[in-house]
């Protein structure tokens, strides 16, 4: 369940941030900001669903998922193929997120 929440949150955050990028850097209409703000609100809501005893731990684990989702966005939406350094960095981040999520707690 937590992985699904993190993936959905990452997609919402990336889409919301990309709408601002498109407006400011790609000269898109300011109307792009409306769905972007909705996506960012959805992102914040979704992170509250992450099963964690502390917000900081949920956000830290989410960070690894966000990085990998950003690399996939780079490829799927922006058409730029990730290189080996992107892939290696993403794998390291996912390993860190797994350690945070699944590590034994006292």
DAQUI-V270430 format. One record per residue. PSI is psi in whole degrees, 0 to 359 (* if undefined). Layout:
BEGIN
psi = {PSI & PSI}
END
This chain:
BEGIN
psi = {317 & 323 & 321 & 317 & 314 & 320 & 315 & 319 & 319 & 316 & 318 & 317 & 315 & 316 & 318 & 315 & 323 & 328 & 321 & 319 & 313 & 319 & 311 & 324 & 342 & 10 & 38 & 166 & 147 & 343 & 340 & 338 & 331 & 305 & 332 & 317 & 322 & 319 & 321 & 325 & 319 & 317 & 310 & 319 & 314 & 322 & 335 & 344 & 351 & 129 & 99 & 151 & 350 & 137 & 317 & 321 & 319 & 318 & 321 & 315 & 322 & 326 & 318 & 319 & 319 & 317 & 314 & 319 & 324 & 322 & 319 & 322 & 315 & 317 & 309 & 320 & 317 & 351 & 16 & 120 & 128 & 143 & 181 & 331 & 323 & 313 & 318 & 316 & 318 & 319 & 318 & 318 & 320 & 322 & 319 & 318 & 319 & 319 & 317 & 316 & 319 & 356 & 144 & 136 & 143 & *}
END
